[in-house]
Amino acid sequence: MRLSRHGLLKMTVAATLAVVVGAAASACGSSNSGAGGDQSITVYNAQHEDLTQAEADAFTAQTGIKVTMRNGDDSEQSNQLVQEGSASPADVFLTENSPGIGLVASKGLLAPIDQATRDQVPAQYSPADGSWVGWAARSTVLAYNTSKLTPAQLPASIMDLAQPQWKGKIGISPSGADFQAIVSAVVQLKGEDATLTWLKGLKSNAKIYQGNTSVMKAVNSGEIEAGVIYHYYWFKDQAESGANSNNVKLKYFGNQDPGAFVSVSGAGVLKSSKHQEAAQKFVAFLTSKKGQQVLSDSKAMEYSIASDVPANAKLSPLSTLDPPKVDVSALNGPRVVALMQQSGLI
Ligand SMILES: [Fe+2]
């Protein structure tokens, strides 16, 4: 696990609070009717802040329920929720990718999502047990510099990037939740041994960057020939000025390759929430026609996946991506972190 000093301190404080507040809560029994009613919820948000804020604003406009966001990344917030346990102030947890919410679900901290909400989301984007639902999707891509590489020179599989011919030519952002979600898919599809071998190859081949935007910028400038990112970083930059992506094109691996992995953003309601009804309403909204339209119309350029709302027309349709079949509820974040540490990538 990679945690900043600040993160560790926060976790320690949170753990202490969990003990104190947990004791108080068990003394007065469990009650879901918090004082002040259901007019405000706290969302632990690991998705991109501007997207979640757009959803929260539309939700508040529709329901009058206020949303307070606490922003962080997938692993930081999922670990914090596990530390806080039933004392968490969180009502809803939104992740960028599914391993983080899977961790929280595996600790029994999530309440079942209302069936009507689950029915809004196609089955492959949510776990069968209904502990959370998917609400957005993002495709893995290989961003490549068009003056350095022709389409014919591109690898057929993301696994090929571990071969010696790519030494010094590729970039990744291994500390980020996005890349770690891709690794979790590789683990599920290829097994731990093959994943570790692949990671060791990446360790010797790849330049390391902080964040997908930095990877894309380096591809754009020609510092590296190609890099692994999610699709929306390119589309967002193109929609703005193109300054960091005009020399870049995207390869979609397709063919159910691990590199064609489509990652799912998750939404869950904390079992300990004292605002169950409002929290369920928020998740229902996110996956509703209105909430999905907010996503599709936003600058996020991620895929809408629920309530039959078409994705932004600029994107390559999800139906054409031919992703591998991955059980999004079984992606194992902690194992991925261990393997990445073992390979020396983090
Ligand atoms: Fe991202």
Residues whose N, C-alpha, C, O or C-beta is under 5 A from the ligand:
A	BS01	LIG	D178
